[in-house]
């Protein structure tokens, strides 16, 4: 779909074709700042986490298919590290109904990067994902 978010993603990926290390370096700083702001007040700053997840997917993905998710990644971004530090802790949250857009973003991230993660990380994620089937929020269930 032709959204501003999609256009921004396409623009970032186009910039990365010629200036990958510089673009990733600049945006990594923004991602770090937004992550810290989110951790200070998740309820108020949830949109910062949403943006971080989006930016990491946009910057890391260099090839993707519907069947396999992301198939080729940037060498400048560690998908497993971002997953274990930022995504998996969100999935482990005891309240499956809190911050529904963040939970949906985390589930989407896992789906996109499933082939970039170690088998053990995926196995640990399955029970956490199954808990979200009981969420009251339709955005999380889909």
C-alpha positions in Angstrom: 0.0 0.0 0.0 1.1 3.5 -0.7 1.5 4.9 2.8 3.9 7.5 4.1 5.5 4.7 6.3 5.9 2.5 3.2 7.4 5.4 1.2 9.8 6.1 4.1 10.8 2.4 4.1 11.4 2.4 0.4 13.4 5.6 0.7 15.6 4.2 3.4 16.2 1.0 1.5 17.1 3.0 -1.6 19.6 5.1 0.4 21.1 2.0 1.8 22.0 0.7 -1.7 24.7 3.3 -2.0 25.3 4.6 1.6 24.4 1.7 3.8 27.0 2.1 6.5 26.3 5.8 6.9 22.5 5.5 6.9 22.6 2.6 9.4 25.0 4.6 11.6 22.8 7.6 11.7 19.6 5.8 12.2 21.1 3.5 14.8 21.6 6.6 17.0 18.0 7.5 16.6 16.9 3.9 17.4 19.0 3.9 20.6 17.5 7.2 21.8 14.0 6.2 21.0 14.5 2.8 22.8 15.7 4.6 25.9 12.7 7.0 25.8 10.3 4.1 25.5 11.9 2.3 28.5 11.5 5.4 30.6 7.7 5.5 30.0 6.3 2.7 27.8 2.7 3.9 28.1 3.4 7.4 27.0 6.2 6.6 24.5 4.9 3.5 22.8 5.1 5.2 19.4 8.8 5.4 19.8 9.1 1.6 20.2 6.8 1.2 17.2 9.1 3.4 15.1 12.2 1.5 16.3 10.8 -1.8 15.2 9.8 -0.3 11.9 13.3 1.2 11.3 15.1 -1.9 12.2 13.0 -3.9 9.7 13.5 -1.3 7.0 17.2 -1.0 7.5 17.9 -4.7 8.0 15.9 -6.2 5.2 17.7 -6.5 1.9 15.6 -9.3 0.5 12.3 -10.8 1.6 9.7 -13.3 0.4 6.2 -14.1 1.7 7.2 -17.7 2.2 10.5 -17.3 4.0 10.3 -13.7 5.5 13.6 -11.8 5.4 16.1 -13.8 3.4 19.0 -11.3 3.1 20.0 -8.8 5.8 22.3 -5.9 6.3 25.7 -6.8 7.7 25.5 -3.7 9.9 22.4 -4.7 11.9 22.3 -7.8 14.2 18.7 -9.1 14.0 19.3 -11.7 16.7 20.6 -9.1 19.1 17.7 -6.7 18.5 15.3 -9.6 18.9 16.7 -10.8 22.2 17.2 -7.3 23.6 14.1 -5.5 22.4 11.5 -7.9 21.0 11.5 -11.1 23.1 11.2 -9.2 26.4 8.1 -7.5 25.1 6.6 -10.9 24.1 7.4 -12.1 27.6 5.2 -9.4 29.2 2.7 -11.0 31.6 -0.1 -8.8 30.4 -1.1 -9.8 26.8 -3.5 -6.9 26.6 -1.2 -4.0 27.4 0.3 -2.0 24.6 -1.5 -3.9 21.8 0.3 -2.2 18.9 3.7 -2.9 20.3 2.7 -6.6 20.9 1.5 -6.8 17.3 4.7 -5.1 16.0 6.8 -7.7 18.0 4.8 -10.6 16.6 5.1 -9.1 13.1 8.9 -8.7 13.6 9.2 -12.3 14.6 7.3 -13.5 11.5 9.6 -11.4 9.3 12.9 -12.4 10.8 12.1 -16.1 11.6 14.8 -17.4 9.2 17.4 -15.0 10.7 17.0 -16.4 14.2 18.5 -19.5 15.8 16.3 -22.5 16.3 16.5 -22.1 20.1 15.2 -18.5 19.9 12.3 -19.6 17.8 11.4 -22.5 20.1 11.5 -20.2 23.2 9.2 -17.8 21.3 6.5 -20.2 20.5 4.9 -20.5 24.0 5.1 -16.7 24.3 3.3 -16.2 21.0 0.6 -18.7 21.9 -0.3 -16.7 24.9 -1.4 -13.8 22.6 -4.2 -15.9 21.2 -6.1 -15.0 24.4 -5.6 -11.3 23.9 -8.7 -9.1 23.9 -7.1 -6.9 21.2 -8.0 -7.9 17.6 -4.8 -6.3 16.3 -2.7 -8.7 18.3 -4.7 -11.8 17.3 -4.4 -11.1 13.6 
